[in-house]
Structures are given as C-alpha cells and as structure tokens.
Amino acid sequence: MIDLGILFKPLTPLINKRISEQTPARELAESLEGETMAVRLRDTGIAVYLHVVDGKLTLSTRYNEEPGVVLSG
C-alpha cells in the first residue's frame, strides 16, 4: 500500500503558508485548535487525519483516537 504520508509531506507547508497569509483561514485554524478530522475512503481502510496544532494544519495517516469529525465516502 502507498504511504499517503509521503504524498502529503510536501503539501503541508504549502497549505500552512496559505493559511498564514489569509486572515479568514488563520482565524478558522485558530478556532479549530486541538481538533482532528478524518477523511476516510469507504471500504478501503485508507484514512487521512487533519490536526490543527499551534494554528497549523498537520496531515497524517495514523491517529490513535476517534476524531471529532469523520468524512467518509
């Protein structure tokens, strides 16, 4: 299976740069501090977890708890 973390690694700094440049995005990130959201592909076991820590988005393929929000399809 492809390690999705490798695919997201170069994308994360770009996303965070855009968040820091735009006030509405920065405010939204601040309001989501400490939250985790999962995007799961149904019937595959593939999931990506989005965490907001210190106003920055992190992407990972592993998370040990149940996220606050799950989007699947």
N, CA, C and O of each residue as an XYZ file, in Angstrom:
292
protein
N       0.844     -1.178      0.000
C       0.000      0.000      0.000
C       0.891      1.245      0.000
O       1.943      1.252      0.640
N       0.488      2.269     -0.695
C       1.221      3.523     -0.763
C       1.118      4.247      0.574
O       0.038      4.338      1.158
N       2.238      4.758      1.049
C       2.236      5.558      2.277
C       1.777      6.971      1.919
O       2.544      7.753      1.357
N       0.540      7.292      2.240
C      -0.011      8.603      1.905
C       0.719      9.736      2.612
O       0.715     10.871      2.135
N       1.346      9.434      3.747
C       2.103     10.452      4.460
C       3.211     11.044      3.601
O       3.493     12.239      3.686
N       3.834     10.221      2.784
C       4.891     10.691      1.883
C       4.311     11.648      0.848
O       4.946     12.641      0.495
N       3.120     11.355      0.367
C       2.483     12.224     -0.621
C       2.098     13.573     -0.034
O       2.178     14.592     -0.720
N       1.682     13.592      1.229
C       1.217     14.828      1.858
C       2.341     15.692      2.408
O       2.154     16.889      2.624
N       3.504     15.096      2.637
C       4.601     15.843      3.262
C       4.927     17.152      2.534
O       5.049     18.175      3.209
N       5.075     17.190      1.206
C       5.368     18.470      0.548
C       4.161     19.408      0.487
O       4.327     20.616      0.323
N       2.970     18.871      0.616
C       1.757     19.668      0.528
C       1.489     20.472      1.800
O       0.982     21.592      1.731
N       1.824     19.913      2.946
C       1.519     20.542      4.226
C       2.123     21.947      4.377
O       1.399     22.854      4.787
N       3.405     22.177      4.069
C       3.938     23.536      4.197
C       3.239     24.540      3.276
O       3.079     25.707      3.635
N       2.829     24.095      2.111
C       2.118     24.986      1.189
C       0.761     25.390      1.755
O       0.371     26.555      1.677
N       0.053     24.437      2.317
C      -1.252     24.727      2.928
C      -1.075     25.706      4.080
O      -1.822     26.678      4.192
N      -0.088     25.454      4.938
C       0.117     26.325      6.096
C       0.576     27.715      5.698
O       0.250     28.686      6.381
N       1.316     27.835      4.621
C       1.718     29.152      4.130
C       0.482     29.945      3.714
O       0.350     31.124      4.044
N      -0.417     29.292      2.992
C      -1.653     29.960      2.566
C      -2.521     30.323      3.764
O      -3.117     31.400      3.785
N      -2.602     29.455      4.749
C      -3.381     29.754      5.955
C      -2.824     30.996      6.634
O      -3.587     31.874      7.038
N      -1.503     31.082      6.764
C      -0.896     32.212      7.469
C      -1.058     33.526      6.709
O      -1.012     34.596      7.317
N      -1.246     33.463      5.398
C      -1.369     34.667      4.574
C      -2.787     35.240      4.529
O      -2.979     36.395      4.147
N      -3.769     34.442      4.915
C      -5.158     34.871      4.773
C      -5.844     34.893      6.142
O      -5.941     33.873      6.824
N      -6.315     36.075      6.520
C      -6.917     36.253      7.838
C      -8.080     35.290      8.098
O      -8.106     34.682      9.168
N      -9.047     35.113      7.182
C     -10.148     34.181      7.492
C      -9.651     32.751      7.712
O     -10.141     32.060      8.605
N      -8.701     32.310      6.925
C      -8.163     30.953      7.085
C      -7.411     30.832      8.404
O      -7.518     29.816      9.092
N      -6.660     31.854      8.756
C      -5.907     31.858     10.014
C      -6.864     31.820     11.205
O      -6.635     31.089     12.168
N      -7.931     32.609     11.132
C      -8.923     32.624     12.217
C      -9.618     31.274     12.337
O      -9.868     30.799     13.445
N      -9.929     30.660     11.210
C     -10.562     29.346     11.243
C      -9.621     28.317     11.857
O     -10.041     27.502     12.678
N      -8.357     28.351     11.465
C      -7.379     27.422     12.036
C      -7.279     27.614     13.547
O      -7.202     26.640     14.296
N      -7.280     28.858     13.991
C      -7.215     29.135     15.429
C      -8.442     28.596     16.151
O      -8.331     28.099     17.272
N      -9.612     28.689     15.522
C     -10.842     28.197     16.165
C     -10.890     26.667     16.214
O     -11.624     26.094     17.018
N     -10.115     26.014     15.362
C     -10.083     24.547     15.323
C      -8.907     23.962     16.102
O      -8.634     22.764     16.019
N      -8.224     24.799     16.848
C      -7.050     24.362     17.607
C      -7.348     23.110     18.425
O      -8.321     23.066     19.179
N      -6.506     22.098     18.269
C      -6.639     20.854     19.013
C      -7.630     19.861     18.431
O      -7.765     18.753     18.949
N      -8.317     20.229     17.376
C      -9.317     19.346     16.770
C      -8.675     18.437     15.725
O      -7.625     18.749     15.163
N      -9.326     17.315     15.483
C      -8.880     16.369     14.468
C     -10.071     15.954     13.621
O     -11.159     15.692     14.133
N      -9.844     15.899     12.316
C     -10.860     15.447     11.373
C     -10.269     14.318     10.536
O      -9.096     14.359     10.164
N     -11.078     13.326     10.247
C     -10.639     12.212      9.410
C     -11.387     12.244      8.088
O     -12.582     12.535      8.040
N     -10.675     11.944      7.034
C     -11.278     11.714      5.727
C     -10.984     10.254      5.417
O      -9.831      9.867      5.229
N     -12.030      9.456      5.365
C     -11.879      8.009      5.162
C     -12.513      7.593      3.841
O     -13.621      8.009      3.503
N     -11.791      6.773      3.115
C     -12.331      6.218      1.881
C     -13.028      4.906      2.222
O     -12.393      3.937      2.639
N     -14.312      4.895      2.041
C     -15.144      3.757      2.429
C     -14.654      2.453      1.799
O     -14.266      2.418      0.631
N     -14.679      1.404      2.581
C     -14.340      0.044      2.160
C     -12.882     -0.119      1.724
O     -12.562     -1.051      0.987
N     -11.992      0.781      2.174
C     -10.587      0.650      1.776
C      -9.635      0.604      2.958
O      -8.532      0.075      2.825
N     -10.018      1.132      4.098
C      -9.093      1.242      5.212
C      -8.159      2.433      5.076
O      -7.290      2.633      5.925
N      -8.324      3.233      4.015
C      -7.491      4.417      3.805
C      -8.124      5.601      4.509
O      -9.311      5.885      4.345
N      -7.303      6.288      5.299
C      -7.781      7.469      6.015
C      -6.663      8.498      6.112
O      -5.484      8.155      6.202
N      -7.056      9.755      6.090
C      -6.139     10.863      6.301
C      -6.697     11.676      7.462
O      -7.888     11.982      7.507
N      -5.826     12.016      8.392
C      -6.230     12.769      9.572
C      -5.654     14.166      9.496
O      -4.462     14.348      9.248
N      -6.508     15.148      9.710
C      -6.104     16.552      9.694
C      -6.180     17.063     11.119
O      -7.244     17.035     11.739
N      -5.053     17.532     11.642
C      -4.968     18.058     13.001
C      -4.599     19.531     12.916
O      -3.858     19.943     12.024
N      -5.115     20.315     13.843
C      -4.707     21.712     13.948
C      -3.979     21.878     15.270
O      -4.554     21.680     16.340
N      -2.695     22.247     15.183
C      -1.846     22.440     16.353
C      -1.067     23.732     16.163
O      -0.391     23.915     15.150
N      -1.163     24.619     17.131
C      -0.477     25.920     17.061
C      -0.855     26.696     15.798
O      -0.021     27.369     15.192
N      -2.127     26.588     15.416
C      -2.627     27.313     14.247
C      -2.179     26.756     12.917
O      -2.391     27.381     11.878
N      -1.557     25.579     12.932
C      -1.078     24.964     11.691
C      -1.731     23.609     11.480
O      -2.002     22.870     12.426
N      -1.971     23.310     10.233
C      -2.568     22.037      9.857
C      -1.482     20.991      9.695
O      -0.449     21.242      9.074
N      -1.724     19.823     10.255
C      -0.832     18.694     10.021
C      -1.667     17.577      9.418
O      -2.835     17.405      9.767
N      -1.078     16.835      8.532
C      -1.745     15.713      7.886
C      -1.012     14.437      8.262
O       0.218     14.392      8.245
N      -1.756     13.415      8.595
C      -1.129     12.140      8.910
C      -2.046     11.008      8.489
O      -3.223     11.214      8.192
N      -1.489      9.818      8.469
C      -2.274      8.645      8.089
C      -2.572      7.756      9.293
O      -3.184      6.698      9.151
N      -2.140      8.187     10.474
C      -2.391      7.414     11.689
C      -2.890      8.347     12.798
O      -2.425      9.476     12.952
N      -3.846      7.831     13.555
C      -4.375      8.565     14.704
C      -4.953      7.531     15.655
O      -5.713      6.663     15.226
N      -4.613      7.602     16.925
C      -4.977      6.556     17.883
C      -6.335      6.731     18.541
O      -6.816      5.819     19.214
N      -6.962      7.890     18.358
C      -8.253      8.140     18.990
C      -9.320      8.342     17.914
O      -9.009      8.408     16.725
N     -10.561      8.439     18.337
C     -11.628      8.738     17.394
C     -11.628     10.244     17.146
O     -11.724     11.024     18.094
N     -11.523     10.665     15.882
C     -11.516     12.097     15.586
C     -12.869     12.734     15.863
O     -13.891     12.051     15.925
N     -12.861     14.071     16.031
C     -14.087     14.803     16.292
C     -15.053     14.786     15.128
O     -16.268     14.813     15.321
N     -14.517     14.741     13.921
C     -15.333     14.752     12.701
C     -14.788     13.676     11.761
O     -13.575     13.530     11.611
N     -15.689     12.930     11.134
C     -15.285     11.926     10.145
C     -16.075     12.161      8.867
O     -17.305     12.198      8.879
N     -15.365     12.316      7.784
C     -15.969     12.436      6.464
C     -15.606     11.169      5.713
O     -14.426     10.851      5.561
N     -16.607     10.448      5.247
C     -16.306      9.215      4.523
C     -17.170      9.107      3.287
O     -18.263      9.668      3.204
N     -16.661      8.392      2.366
C     -17.408      8.204      1.122
C     -16.647      7.366      0.156
O     -17.128      7.105     -0.947
